[in-house]
Amino acid sequence: MSGGPAGTFRSLSVRNFRLFAAGQVVSVAGTWMMVVAQDWLVLERTDDSASALGTVTALQFTPMLLLTLYGGRLADRYDKRTLLTVCNLVSAVAALLLALLVLVDAATVAHICVFALCLGTVSAVEVPTRMSFVSELVGADLLPNASALSAAYFNVARVVGPVVAGLLIAAFGTGPVMALNALSYLATVAALRLMRPAELHRAPREDTRVRVVDGLGHVRSRPDLVLAMALVAAVGMFGMNFQLTLPLLARTVFHTDALAFGLLTTAFAAGSLLAAFASTARRGRPSGRTVALAALAFGVLETAAGWAPGYRAALVLLTATGFALIYFAQAANHRIQLGSDPRYRGRVLALYALILQGSTPLGALLVGWLSAQFGARSGLYVGGIVSTTAAVAALFADRSGGRLATPDGPPGGPGTEVGRRVR
């Protein structure tokens, strides 16, 4: 395939993936509208409390910490299309209930906390199922491209969602935004039900009972996966708390309104979108050094974003930070996913999601406390410095012939079949 537009979008030649991508664009846009509305509502109800926002963020991600491995087990055991349908319907009902409470002016911070906890519980199943479902939609050869396009449409929605949310919040308040989010889940449900099951690339199911511990054992036996996961853990816990730091930066440092806050989020997402499209050119498994260098760039840029002297400088630096973050996340995802056995892929990706997103509650509480004590910039400083330090350690391991340089896959396994190293 060529590297031009046709090559960039080659996964969209698969009908099932086209349906999935279309539904996800609508649904994820609604989700990001909800994120902006939820965060803005919390800050309004708590007089700009960083601790309250950190608590809501932690509650949303705590189920990822506790339940994601079980969600990966479900993904490997049951039909992924059915699981995703159920997850999106449950999320729609929960979002609609919160929207109704906000519309009648009965919503409290406690209600928002319950909704965040419910959404996080559903996500613990939905995230590993969705990530591993992509390989069933397109097969191994198109997986890197489809994964990158998934990040691309995610970030298209992330660009559009906050801007639309900012405009709607300024005009109508947070309630209508939350109601639109509830409706957006139905787009994914419709896409899933319109798919042709016979065209899915399903891996053979295990004859024995599917156990979480077997997936963990597979990762433990692969030092290259272990160290890639460790780097993801450091960046995920300390560097990826933008849901907390950006609204605080907007309100307490630059003293902006909801629309300007939405633009900050959009700038970050725009950079992420560019990185996702850049990643579509990847045709094999990236090296450990590529993953570590991407993490290093992210750490340096996040630290610089914390220093931004003004709103315009923050827009530029956040765009670059978003690019580096998604380029790193995609490189890590491809290295882990293309190096794992398809029989364990749901559980391996559950561990990846657990580390990447489930560590956020711990980081959110720490960053929330730091921001309350030392200002919003401190959260970006800490995230950037820790990410940079972890990346340097990973590069040192790679340079020293450490375990990041372990061959791309187990002998005879999927890693050797599609595991060409790329920079």
C-alpha positions as CSV (number, residue, x, y, z in Angstrom):
1,M,0.0,0.0,0.0
2,S,1.1,3.5,-0.6
3,G,1.8,6.0,2.1
4,G,-0.7,8.6,0.6
5,P,-4.3,9.2,1.6
6,A,-5.4,5.8,0.3
7,G,-2.8,4.1,2.5
8,T,-3.7,6.3,5.4
9,F,-7.3,5.2,5.3
10,R,-6.9,1.7,4.0
11,S,-8.7,0.1,7.0
12,L,-11.8,1.9,6.0
13,S,-12.1,-0.4,3.1
14,V,-13.5,-2.9,5.6
15,R,-17.3,-2.4,5.9
16,N,-17.5,-3.4,9.6
17,F,-14.7,-1.1,10.5
18,R,-16.3,1.8,8.6
19,L,-19.5,1.3,10.6
20,F,-17.6,1.1,13.9
21,A,-15.6,4.2,13.2
22,A,-18.7,6.2,12.2
23,G,-20.5,5.2,15.4
24,Q,-17.5,6.0,17.5
25,V,-17.0,9.5,16.1
26,V,-20.5,10.4,17.2
27,S,-20.3,8.6,20.6
28,V,-16.9,9.9,21.5
29,A,-17.8,13.5,20.6
30,G,-20.7,13.2,23.0
31,T,-18.4,11.8,25.7
32,W,-16.0,14.8,25.4
33,M,-18.9,17.2,25.5
34,M,-19.9,15.4,28.7
35,V,-16.3,15.7,30.1
36,V,-16.3,19.5,29.6
37,A,-19.9,19.8,31.0
38,Q,-19.2,17.6,34.0
39,D,-15.9,19.3,35.0
40,W,-17.4,22.8,34.5
41,L,-20.4,21.8,36.7
42,V,-18.2,20.5,39.4
43,L,-16.1,23.7,39.5
44,E,-19.3,25.8,39.5
45,R,-20.8,23.9,42.4
46,T,-17.6,23.8,44.5
47,D,-16.2,27.3,44.0
48,D,-13.3,26.0,41.8
49,S,-12.2,23.2,44.1
50,A,-9.3,21.3,42.8
51,S,-9.8,18.6,45.4
52,A,-13.5,18.1,44.4
53,L,-12.5,17.8,40.7
54,G,-9.7,15.4,41.6
55,T,-12.2,13.3,43.6
56,V,-14.6,13.0,40.7
57,T,-11.8,12.2,38.3
58,A,-10.5,9.5,40.7
59,L,-14.0,8.0,41.0
60,Q,-14.4,7.8,37.3
61,F,-11.1,5.9,36.9
62,T,-11.0,3.8,40.1
63,P,-13.1,1.0,38.6
64,M,-10.5,0.8,35.8
65,L,-8.0,0.0,38.6
66,L,-10.1,-2.6,40.2
67,L,-12.1,-4.3,37.4
68,T,-10.3,-3.9,34.0
69,L,-8.5,-7.3,34.2
70,Y,-11.9,-8.9,34.8
71,G,-13.2,-6.9,31.8
72,G,-10.4,-8.3,29.7
73,R,-11.4,-11.8,30.8
74,L,-14.9,-11.2,29.6
75,A,-13.6,-9.9,26.3
76,D,-11.7,-13.1,25.7
77,R,-14.6,-15.3,26.8
78,Y,-17.7,-13.7,25.3
79,D,-18.8,-12.2,22.0
80,K,-17.2,-8.7,21.9
81,R,-19.9,-7.2,19.7
82,T,-22.6,-8.1,22.3
83,L,-20.5,-6.9,25.2
84,L,-20.0,-3.5,23.5
85,T,-23.7,-3.2,22.8
86,V,-24.6,-3.8,26.4
87,C,-21.9,-1.4,27.7
88,N,-23.1,1.5,25.5
89,L,-26.7,1.0,26.4
90,V,-25.9,1.1,30.1
91,S,-23.8,4.2,29.6
92,A,-26.7,5.9,27.7
93,V,-29.1,5.2,30.6
94,A,-26.7,6.5,33.2
95,A,-26.0,9.7,31.2
96,L,-29.7,10.3,30.6
97,L,-30.5,10.1,34.4
98,L,-27.8,12.6,35.2
99,A,-28.9,14.9,32.4
100,L,-32.4,14.9,33.8
101,L,-31.2,15.8,37.3
102,V,-29.2,18.7,35.9
103,L,-32.1,19.9,33.7
104,V,-34.4,20.1,36.8
105,D,-31.6,21.7,38.9
106,A,-31.5,18.8,41.3
107,A,-28.0,17.5,40.6
108,T,-25.5,17.7,43.4
109,V,-21.8,16.9,43.5
110,A,-22.7,13.5,45.1
111,H,-24.9,12.7,42.0
112,I,-21.9,13.6,39.7
113,C,-19.7,11.3,41.8
114,V,-22.2,8.4,41.5
115,F,-22.4,8.9,37.7
116,A,-18.6,9.0,37.4
117,L,-18.3,5.8,39.3
118,C,-21.0,4.1,37.2
119,L,-19.3,5.3,33.9
120,G,-15.9,4.0,35.2
121,T,-17.4,0.6,36.0
122,V,-18.8,0.3,32.5
123,S,-15.5,1.5,31.0
124,A,-13.6,-1.3,32.8
125,V,-15.3,-3.7,30.5
126,E,-15.8,-1.5,27.4
127,V,-12.2,-0.3,27.0
128,P,-10.4,-3.7,26.7
129,T,-13.3,-5.1,24.7
130,R,-13.2,-2.2,22.3
131,M,-9.4,-2.3,21.9
132,S,-9.3,-6.0,21.2
133,F,-12.4,-5.8,19.0
134,V,-10.4,-3.7,16.4
135,S,-8.3,-6.8,15.5
136,E,-11.5,-8.8,14.9
137,L,-12.8,-6.0,12.6
138,V,-9.8,-5.8,10.3
139,G,-7.3,-8.7,11.0
140,A,-3.6,-8.6,11.9
141,D,-2.3,-7.0,8.7
142,L,-4.4,-3.9,9.0
143,L,-4.3,-3.7,12.8
144,P,-1.6,-1.0,13.1
145,N,-3.5,1.2,10.6
146,A,-6.9,0.6,12.2
147,S,-5.6,1.2,15.7
148,A,-4.1,4.6,14.5
149,L,-7.3,5.5,12.7
150,S,-9.2,4.7,15.9
151,A,-7.0,7.2,17.7
152,A,-7.6,9.6,14.9
153,Y,-11.4,9.5,15.0
154,F,-11.2,9.6,18.8
155,N,-9.3,12.9,18.6
156,V,-11.5,14.3,15.8
157,A,-14.3,13.9,18.3
158,R,-12.1,15.3,21.0
159,V,-11.5,18.4,18.9
160,V,-15.2,18.9,18.0
161,G,-16.7,17.9,21.3
162,P,-15.2,20.5,23.6
163,V,-15.8,23.4,21.2
164,V,-19.4,22.4,20.8
165,A,-19.7,21.9,24.5
166,G,-18.3,25.3,25.3
167,L,-20.7,27.0,22.9
168,L,-23.7,25.0,24.3
169,I,-22.8,25.6,27.9
170,A,-22.4,29.3,27.3
171,A,-25.8,29.4,25.6
172,F,-27.9,26.8,27.4
173,G,-26.0,25.4,30.4
174,T,-24.6,22.0,31.1
175,G,-27.9,20.0,31.1
176,P,-28.6,19.9,27.4
177,V,-25.0,18.9,26.7
178,M,-25.4,15.9,29.0
179,A,-28.6,15.0,27.3
180,L,-26.9,15.0,23.9
181,N,-24.2,12.7,25.3
182,A,-26.8,10.2,26.3
183,L,-28.2,10.1,22.8
184,S,-24.7,9.8,21.3
185,Y,-24.2,6.3,22.7
186,L,-27.0,5.0,20.4
187,A,-24.8,5.7,17.3
188,T,-22.4,3.0,18.5
189,V,-25.2,0.6,19.3
190,A,-26.6,1.1,15.8
191,A,-23.2,0.6,14.2
192,L,-22.6,-2.6,16.1
193,R,-25.9,-4.2,15.2
194,L,-25.5,-3.3,11.5
195,M,-22.2,-5.3,11.3
196,R,-21.9,-8.6,9.5
197,P,-20.7,-11.1,12.1
198,A,-19.5,-13.5,9.4
199,E,-16.8,-11.0,8.3
200,L,-15.2,-10.7,11.7
201,H,-11.7,-12.1,12.2
202,R,-12.3,-14.0,15.4
203,A,-9.5,-15.9,17.1
204,P,-10.2,-19.5,18.2
205,R,-11.7,-19.6,21.7
206,E,-9.7,-21.5,24.4
207,D,-11.1,-24.9,25.3
208,T,-10.1,-24.4,28.9
209,R,-11.6,-21.9,31.3
210,V,-10.5,-18.3,30.5
211,R,-8.5,-17.0,33.5
212,V,-7.1,-13.6,34.2
213,V,-3.9,-15.2,35.7
214,D,-3.1,-16.8,32.3
215,G,-3.0,-13.4,30.6
216,L,-0.8,-12.0,33.4
217,G,1.5,-15.0,33.0
218,H,1.8,-14.4,29.3
219,V,2.9,-10.8,29.9
220,R,5.3,-11.9,32.7
221,S,7.0,-14.3,30.3
222,R,7.7,-11.4,27.8
223,P,10.2,-8.9,29.3
224,D,9.7,-6.6,26.3
225,L,6.0,-6.3,27.2
226,V,6.8,-5.9,30.9
227,L,9.1,-2.9,30.3
228,A,6.8,-1.3,27.8
229,M,4.0,-1.6,30.4
230,A,6.2,0.0,33.1
231,L,6.9,3.0,30.9
232,V,3.1,3.3,30.2
233,A,2.5,3.2,34.0
234,A,4.8,6.1,34.7
235,V,3.3,8.3,32.0
236,G,-0.2,7.2,32.8
237,M,-0.1,7.9,36.5
238,F,1.7,11.2,36.5
239,G,1.6,12.7,33.1
240,M,-2.0,12.0,31.9
241,N,-4.1,14.1,34.2
242,F,-5.2,16.7,31.7
243,Q,-8.9,16.2,32.6
244,L,-7.9,17.7,36.0
245,T,-5.1,20.2,35.0
246,L,-6.7,21.9,32.0
247,P,-9.9,23.2,33.6
248,L,-7.8,24.4,36.6
249,L,-5.3,26.1,34.2
250,A,-8.2,27.7,32.4
251,R,-10.1,29.0,35.5
252,T,-7.4,29.7,38.0
253,V,-4.3,30.7,35.9
254,F,-5.8,32.3,32.8
255,H,-9.2,33.2,34.2
256,T,-11.1,32.2,31.1
257,D,-14.7,31.3,30.4
258,A,-16.1,28.0,29.3
259,L,-15.5,28.7,25.6
260,A,-11.8,29.5,26.1
261,F,-11.5,26.4,28.3
262,G,-12.9,24.3,25.4
263,L,-10.3,25.8,23.1
264,L,-7.5,24.7,25.4
265,T,-8.9,21.2,25.3
266,T,-9.3,21.4,21.6
267,A,-5.7,22.6,21.1
268,F,-4.5,19.5,23.0
269,A,-6.8,17.3,21.0
270,A,-5.7,18.8,17.7
271,G,-2.1,17.8,18.4
272,S,-3.3,14.4,19.4
273,L,-5.2,14.1,16.1
274,L,-2.1,14.9,14.0
275,A,-0.1,12.3,15.9
276,A,-2.9,9.7,15.2
277,F,-2.7,10.3,11.5
278,A,1.1,10.2,11.6
279,S,0.8,6.8,13.3
280,T,-1.3,5.4,10.4
281,A,1.9,5.1,8.4
282,R,3.2,2.4,10.8
283,R,3.2,-1.1,9.2
284,G,4.8,-3.2,11.9
285,R,5.7,-3.4,15.5
286,P,7.7,-0.3,16.8
287,S,11.0,-0.8,18.7
288,G,11.3,-0.2,22.4
289,R,13.6,2.8,21.6
290,T,10.8,4.5,19.5
291,V,8.4,4.1,22.5
292,A,10.9,5.6,24.9
293,L,11.8,8.5,22.7
294,A,8.1,9.4,22.3
295,A,7.7,9.3,26.1
296,L,10.7,11.6,26.5
297,A,9.3,14.1,24.0
298,F,6.0,14.1,25.9
299,G,7.6,14.7,29.3
300,V,9.7,17.6,28.0
301,L,6.7,19.2,26.3
302,E,4.3,18.8,29.3
303,T,6.9,20.4,31.5
304,A,7.1,23.3,29.1
305,A,3.3,23.6,28.9
306,G,3.2,24.1,32.7
307,W,5.6,27.0,32.3
308,A,3.5,28.7,29.5
309,P,3.5,32.4,30.3
310,G,0.2,33.2,28.6
311,Y,-3.0,31.7,27.1
312,R,-1.7,31.8,23.5
313,A,1.6,30.1,24.5
314,A,-0.4,27.5,26.4
315,L,-2.4,26.7,23.2
316,V,0.8,26.1,21.2
317,L,2.5,24.0,23.8
318,L,-0.6,22.0,24.6
319,T,-0.9,21.2,20.8
320,A,2.6,19.8,20.8
321,T,2.1,18.0,24.1
322,G,-1.0,16.3,22.7
323,F,0.9,15.2,19.6
324,A,3.7,13.6,21.7
325,L,1.3,11.9,24.1
326,I,-0.7,10.2,21.4
327,Y,2.3,9.2,19.4
328,F,3.7,7.6,22.5
329,A,0.4,5.9,23.4
330,Q,0.0,4.5,19.9
331,A,3.6,3.3,19.8
332,A,3.2,1.6,23.1
333,N,-0.2,0.1,22.1
334,H,1.3,-1.3,18.8
335,R,4.3,-2.7,20.6
336,I,2.2,-4.5,23.2
337,Q,-0.7,-5.6,21.0
338,L,1.4,-6.9,18.1
339,G,3.7,-8.7,20.4
340,S,1.0,-10.6,22.3
341,D,-0.7,-13.9,21.4
342,P,-4.2,-13.4,20.0
343,R,-5.6,-15.9,22.5
344,Y,-4.6,-13.5,25.4
345,R,-5.1,-10.2,23.6
346,G,-8.2,-9.1,25.5
347,R,-6.5,-9.8,28.8
348,V,-3.2,-8.2,27.7
349,L,-5.0,-5.1,26.5
350,A,-6.9,-5.0,29.7
351,L,-3.6,-4.9,31.6
352,Y,-2.5,-2.1,29.2
353,A,-5.7,-0.2,29.8
354,L,-5.5,-0.8,33.5
355,I,-2.0,0.6,33.6
356,L,-2.6,3.5,31.2
357,Q,-6.0,4.6,32.7
358,G,-6.5,2.7,35.9
359,S,-3.4,4.4,37.5
360,T,-5.1,7.7,36.9
361,P,-7.0,7.7,40.3
362,L,-3.7,7.7,42.2
363,G,-2.2,10.4,40.0
364,A,-5.4,12.5,40.0
365,L,-5.5,12.6,43.8
366,L,-1.8,13.5,44.0
367,V,-2.1,16.1,41.2
368,G,-5.3,17.5,42.7
369,W,-3.6,17.9,46.1
370,L,-0.5,19.5,44.5
371,S,-2.6,21.9,42.5
372,A,-4.6,22.9,45.5
373,Q,-1.4,23.6,47.5
374,F,0.9,25.0,44.8
375,G,-1.3,26.0,41.9
376,A,-2.5,24.4,38.6
377,R,1.0,24.6,37.0
378,S,2.5,22.2,39.5
379,G,0.5,19.3,38.2
380,L,1.9,19.8,34.7
381,Y,5.5,20.1,36.1
382,V,5.3,16.9,38.1
383,G,3.7,15.0,35.3
384,G,6.4,16.2,32.8
385,I,9.3,15.6,35.1
386,V,8.3,12.1,36.1
387,S,7.6,11.1,32.4
388,T,10.9,12.5,31.3
389,T,12.8,10.6,34.1
390,A,11.0,7.3,33.2
391,A,11.8,7.7,29.5
392,V,15.5,8.4,30.2
393,A,15.6,5.2,32.3
394,A,14.0,3.2,29.5
395,L,16.4,4.6,26.9
396,F,19.3,3.7,29.2
397,A,18.0,0.1,29.4
398,D,17.7,0.0,25.6
399,R,21.1,1.4,25.1
400,S,22.6,-1.0,27.6
401,G,21.1,-4.0,25.7
402,G,18.4,-4.2,28.3
403,R,15.1,-6.0,28.0
404,L,13.4,-3.3,25.9
405,A,15.4,-4.8,23.0
406,T,13.9,-8.3,23.5
407,P,12.9,-9.8,20.1
408,D,9.5,-8.8,18.8
409,G,7.5,-11.9,19.5
410,P,7.5,-15.4,20.8
411,P,8.9,-18.0,18.4
412,G,6.2,-18.9,15.9
413,G,3.8,-16.4,17.5
414,P,2.1,-13.4,16.1
415,G,4.9,-11.1,17.0
416,T,7.2,-12.8,14.5
417,E,4.6,-12.8,11.8
418,V,3.8,-9.1,11.8
419,G,6.6,-7.9,14.1
420,R,8.8,-5.9,11.7
421,R,10.6,-3.1,13.6
422,V,10.0,0.4,12.5
423,R,11.2,3.7,13.7
